Amino acid sequence: MPSASLVAYKAAEYWQLFGQAYGNTPGDVDDDGIIGVTDITQLIDSLMGAGQSTPRANVDGDGSVSIIDVTILIDMILGVN
């Protein structure tokens, strides 16, 4: 995504309701360009063996997907540092 588009996207009030745009990064489990509730759902499904894991599900970068990744992802969505 061009940087100007990303800036405009982050500034738009409407899209701020759906999470933060991070592009193709850890946490964007469904690779839609937005970190939101669907990413948490897919990450939990992956942990429970009901979904397919992707490298982006390893949010903390430790090499494995765990409940810690879910916690970090929720903090990202809520804007908690």
N, C-alpha and C positions, 0 to 999 in steps of 0.2 A: 504494500500500500504506500503510495507517495506520502512523504512527510506532511505536506500541506493538507492532504485529505485526512490523515490521522489526527492532525490538530483540529480540523473542523469537526470531525466525528466526535472527538472527546469533548468539544465545547458545546455540542448540541444537547439541549436539555432532554429531549425525547430519548436519545440513546443512553444517557446516563442512568436511566431506570433499569437497564438490562445488564449492567456490569461494565467492566473496563475493557477497552480494546488493546490487545497485546500482540495481535498478529499470530504468527506460527511459533509459539513459545510454549514452554512447559506450563501446564494449567489449562490450555485451550484444548482439552481432550477431544472434543468433537471437530476441531479444526475449522470452526466457522468464523474465526477472527474476533470472537467475543468470549470473555470469560464470564460465565453465568451459571445458572442453576442446572442447565442441561449437562454442563461439564461435571458438576458434582454427581449427578445421577449416573452418568456413564462411568465415572471413576468408582463409585460404590458398586455398580454392576460388575465392573472388572474385578474388584476385590472379592465379591461374592461368587465369582466364577460364571456369572451370567452374561458377561460382555467381553468384548475383545480389548485387551490392553494395548495402549500405544506408548511410545516413548514420552509423549507429552503428559501422560498420567503420572510420571515420576517427577512430581512438582519440585521436590527438594533436591533432586539430582543425585541421590545416594545409590542409585542402581536398582532399587526395588520399589514397588508400589505398596503403600501401607496406609493405615488410618492417619498417619502423620501427614501424608499428602492431601488427604481430605481436609484436615484441619487447616493446613496452609492455604488450600484453595478457597475455603470459606473465608479466611482472613483476607485474602486478596479481594474477594468480591465485596466484603464489608469495608475495605480500606483500612484494615488494622495492620499496623506495622509490626 
